[in-house]
Amino acid sequence: FGMVVAYSFPKFDAWVNALDGSVADAKQPQSLVRWSVVGAVLALFFAWVRYVFLLPKFEYNTLHPYTSFIPIGCYILLRNSTRWLRERVLPAWGEVGKYTLETYICQFHIWMRTTGENGNPKHLLVLTPNIDTPAWFWINFALVTAMYLYLSMRLFKVTVALKEIVLPSDVPKIMSNMARVAVGAMGLAMLGHVTRSAFAPTAGPMGAHGALAAIASG
């Protein structure tokens, strides 16, 4: 879906600019086309809500991969339907959008806890006592969420800093850094092999299988 949107963007941009080329008068064809498209998009969105979004969880999950583009596409079309909307932005969304990758990753490792050994992260991390009481639940929620967001933003800044170090804009420096990374990886691999060989358990001339057989035979 993203590739289709990217491919269609130049034509879509030219089309919406053509609609804004004249005064927004209800008697003009441009306005008729615009509001007809808006009406069709709204009808499609409400149909998706009615027949897909409101389904039970597992029924919805089976349809989600095939219908998730509908609300996204409807939002894109409605968000850009008029010049007035396209000229207005909310800076907070742009700021939050910087950290979406980090918040997605950190929610499983910081914000949530697993259901047990080898379990899935389904519960909120607990840092306070008396978590079953409403007051302490919200205090814990605020503390864990603040820590989660702060660490997500720090991870973003660290990633940007490391990117500038490892992949600067100078091509020769990039090649030099990549060579250093390759040499370092080879060195670590060799060290791991030597360490594993040095500390690997041995069972003498009989080997491990022979030792096990001797122990079993008493």
Secondary structure, 3 states (H helix, E strand, C coil): CHHHHHHHHHHHHHHHHHHCCCCCCCCCHHHHHHHHHHHHHHHHHHHHHHHHHCCCHHHHHHHHHHHCHHHHHHHHHHHCCCHHHHCCCCHHHHHHHCCHHHHHHHHHHHHEEECCCCCCEEEECCCCCCCCCHHHHHHHHHHHHHHHHHHHHHHHHHHHHHHHHHCCCCHHHHHHHHHHHHHHHHHHHHHHHHHHHHHCCCCCCCHHHHHHHHHHHC
